[in-house]
Amino acid sequence: MRILSFKLDAAIPIVAYCSSSILMTLLNKAVMSSFKFHPAFLMLSVQSLTCTLLLTACSYGGFISHRPLNREDVRKWLPVSAFMAVMLYTSGKALQYLQVPLFTIFKNATIILTAYGERLWYNGRVTPLMLLSFILMVSSSIVGGWNDLSFSLVGYAWMAINCISSASFVLRMRGVMKSMGFKDFDTVYYNNILTTPVFLILSLVVEDWSSLISYYSLEENAEEYYSFVQALLLSGVASFAISYTSSWCLRVTNSTTYSMVGALNKLPVSIIAMVYFSDPVTLGGIIAISIGFSSGLVYTYAKTLQQREALTSSPLPLLSSSSWVQRPAAGR
C-alpha cells in the first residue's frame, strides 16, 4: 500500500513536468529558429518576468503564498539562480544550432552527471541496471551525432555547457531547497525574480535591439512581428508552468529521476519536431531516439526496483497506520 501511495504521489508531478517540459522545448525552438532574429536574453527576460508577475498576481489574489525576499535567503539562493540562468541561455543557444531530436538525445548526458553527483554529495546509489541505462544513453548520443546531417561544433559546445550547468542546477537546488525549507512557489519566485534583471540587462547590452526594432517596424514584417510576440508570451506562460512543476517533481522524487523524466520527453518532442519544424528524418536518427527512449524505460524499471527494495526493507511502524507522515501537497 505504501508503494502504491508513493507512486501516486510521484505520478502527478512527473506527468505535469513532462507536459510543461515538452511545451517549453518546442516554444524555445520556435523562438530561436523560426524568426529572423534570435534574441535569447530577451526571450529569457520575458519568461522570467512573466513568471514573477503571474506569481505576484496570484499571491495578491490570495490563491498562493510565497516567502518574501530577504538578504540571507537571496545570498544562499543566488548560486542556484546563476546555474539556472546559464542552463536556460545555453539551452536556447544549443537549440539555435541543433535539431530538436539531437538536442533531446545529447541532453541525456545530464542524467549521468546528475546520478554521479548524487552519489558523491547525497549518498545516492547507482545500480547495475541504472548503469546499463546510462550505457544505452551514451550509445544513443553516439548514433545521433554520427548521423547528424548538419554537424555544428558550436552547437555541440553549447550543448556540453548546458549539460554541465543543468546537472549543477538540479543538484544545487535540491540541497538548498532542503536546507532552507523552501516550498514550490518559494523556489519559483526566487529563481525568476533574481534572474529577470540579469537577463534584461544582458539583452539590452549584448543583443542588437536597433536592428530588431527597425525590422519589425516595417509593415511587410507585421505578421512575423505578431507571431514573434505571441511566441514570446506563450514561452513566458510555459516557463511559469515548468518552474513550478520542476520544483514539485524534484521535491517528491530525487535529482536523477527528475533528470530522467526530462529525458523521457525525447520521443514525443522529437516526433513533433520532425513534423512541425521539418527536421530531417534519417534511419540513424530514428535508431538513436529509440535507443534513448529504451534507456529511459530501463532506468525507470531500475528506480522502481530500488524504491520497492527501500520501502519493503524499512521497519514496520510501531504505531497505527494513521501515524504515517503524509507528503505535503504541492504549493501551499
N, C-alpha and C positions, 0 to 999 in steps of 0.2 A: 504493500500500500504506500509506503514511504517512497519507493522508487517511482511509482506512478505519479505521486504528488510532485516529486522533483521534476519529472518530465513535463507535466502540465505547466508548472511554474516557469520552466525554461522555454517551452514551445512558443508561447505568445510573443515574448520579446524577440526571439530568434526570427519568427516569421515577419514581425514588424520591421526589424533591422534589415532583413533580406529585401523586402519590398522597397524600403526607402533607399537602400544602397544601389539597387538596380536603377531606380529613377534618377538618382543623383549622378551615377556614372554616365548615363545616356544624355542627361541635360548638360553636363560638363563637356561631353564630346561634341554636342551640338554647338555650344557657345564657342568652343575652342577650335572648331574646324569648319563650321557651316557658314561663317560670315567673313567678310574681307579683313576685319580687324580681330585680333585675339588678345584682348586686354585681361590677362589672368588676374592681376591685382584688383582691377575694377570688379570683376566677377566675384572675387573673394570678399571684397569690402561690401558689396551688395548683399551677399549671402550672410555675412556676419551681422551687418546692420539689420537685416530683416529678422534674423533670429532674436536679436536684442529687443527690437521693437515689439515683436509678437509676444515675447516673454513678459515684457514690461506691461503691455496692454492686458494680458491675461492676469497678471499679478494685481494690477489696479482694479480689475473687474472682480477680484475675489475668487477666481477659478483655481488659481495655483498660488504657491508661495515659494520664495527662494531666499537664500541667505544674502543679506546686503553686503556690499563691498566693505572691506576693512583692510588696513595696511598689511597685517600679518598674513591673512589668507591670500592676498594678492601676491605677496613675496613667495609663498610656498607654491602657489599655483602657476606662477609665471613660466617656469620651465615647461610645464605641460602645454600651455598655450603656444610657447615658442615651437615645440615639436609639432603641434597641430598646424601652425602656420606653414612650416616647411613642408609637412606632409601634403597639405591642400595645394600649395603652389606647385610642388613638383609633380603632383598628380595631374594637374591641368597641363603642365608643360609636356609631360610624357604622352598624354592623350593627343596633344597637338601634333606629335611626330609619329606615334604608333597607332596601328589599327586597334580597335577595341578588343577583339579576341586575343591579340598578342599582349595587350595591357593586362587583361584578366589572368592570362597564363603566368606571366612573369611576376604578378602580384603574389603568387604562391610562395615566393622566397620569404615574404614577410612572416608566414606561418612558421617556417623553420627557425628563423631568427627569434620569433616570439617564444616558441616552445623551449629553446635552449636558454633564452633569457629568463624564463620562468623557472627552469631547472637551476639556474645559477643564483637567482635572487629570491625566489619564493618556494624553494624546495619542491619544485614540480618534478614529475616523473615522465620519462619518455619510454614507452613500452615497445617491444619488438614490432607489434602491429602498427603502432604510430610511426616507427622508423620506416616501415615498408611504405606507408602512405607518403612520407617525405621523399623517398626514392622515386616513387611514381610522379610526384610533383616536379622534381628535378628533370625527370625524363620528358615530361610534357613540355617543360620550358625549352629543353634542348631541341626537341622535334619542332616546336613552334618557331624558335629562332632560325633553325636550319631551313624552314620553308617560308621564311619571311620574304615576300616578293619585293618589298620596299624597305630594305635594310637601312636603318638610321642609327648611326653610332651616337649621335646627340640624344636621340630618343631613349636609347638603352642607358645612357649615362643618367638622364633624368629619372629613369625607372629605378636604377640602383639606389640613387639618393632617396627616392620615395619609399622603397622597401625598408631602408635603414631607419628613416625618420618615422615611418608608420609603426614599426616594432618598438621604437623608443617611446613613441607617444602612448601606445597601449600599455606598455609595462610601467611607465612612469605614472600614468593616470590611475592605474589600478592601485598602486601603492599610496598615492596621495589621497585618493578618494577614501581609502580605509583609515588612514592616519588622521584625516581632517573630519571624518564623519559626513562627507558630502552626500547629499541626495541627488537624484537625477537632474532636477531643474537647477540645482546649485551648479552642477557641472556645466550644463548648457549655458547658463548665464555668465559664469566666469570665463569659459572658453571664448565666447563670442564678444563680450564687452571689452576684453583685453586685446583681442586681435583686430577689431574694427578700425581703430585709429591707425594701427600699424599698416594694414592693407591699404587704407585710403591715402595715407602719406606716400607710400611706395608707388601707388598708382599715379598720383599727381607728379611725382618726381621722375619716375622711370618711363612711363608709358606716353605715347605720342597723342596727347589729347587734342592738339590743334588739327592734326590730320583727321582724327576721328570725327570731330565736330564739323569740319569743313565737308567731309564726305557725306555725312548724314544730314547736312543742311540742304543738300541738293534734292530737288523734287523727285527726280527719277530714282532716288535711293530711299524714298519714303517707305515703301513696302518692306524693304530689308530692315530699315530702322525699327519699325513696329515689331517685326519678328524678333529682332535683337533684344529689344526692351522686354518683350514677353518672355523670352528665354531666360533673361537675367532674373526677372521677378519670380518665375517658376523655380529657378535654381535656388533662389532665396528661401522659398517655402520648403523646398525639398531639403535644404540644409538644416532647417529647423527640425524637420522630421528625423533626419539621420543623426543630428546632435543628440536628440532625446533618446532615440531607440538604441544608439550605440552605447551610451552610458548605462541604459537599462539592461541591455544584453550583457555588458561587461560585468555588471553588478551580480546578476543571477547565474552567470557561468564563470569561466576563467579566461585569461588572456589568449591562450592558444585556441580554445574553442571559438572565441569571438572572432579571431582572425580567420579560422577555418570556415565559419559561417559566411564571411565576406567572400571567400574564395569559391564557395559552392554556388555563388551567383553567376559564375562564369558561363554556365551553359545557356540560361535564358538571355543574359546580356549579349553573349557572342552571337546567338541566333538572331536577336532583334537587330544588332548592329549590321550583320550581313545583309539583312533585308532593308533596313531604313537608311543606313549610311553607305550602302553599296560597297561594303568592304569585300575585298577579293576572297573567293571561296576556293581553297585548294584541298586536295586529299590530305596532305600533311597537316594542314591547319585543323581539319576535322578530327584527325587522329590525335593531335595534341590536345584538343578540347576534351575528347573522350577520355584520354588517359588522365588529364587533370581532374575531370569530374569523378572518375573512378577513385582517384586518390582521396577525394573528399568523402566518398562513401566508406572507404576503408578506415579513414580517420574517425568518422562518426561512429562506426561499429567499435573501434578500439576504445573511444571515450565512453561508450555505453557499457562495455565490459568493465572498464576501470571504475565507473560510478557504481555499477552493481556490486563490484567487489568491495568498494569502500563502504557502501550502505549496509550490505549484508554482514560485513565483518565487524561493524560498530556494535558496542554493547547495547543490550536492551534497556529501555528506561526503567527506573525504579518506581516511578510514579505512573499515574494513569495516562492514557493516550492524549488526554486534553492538556497535559503539561508540556507537550512538544511546542517549541517556539515556532511560530509561523513566520514565513518570509514576509518582509514588508512589501506593501503594494507599491507599484511604480509611482513616482512623484510623491506628492504629499496630500 
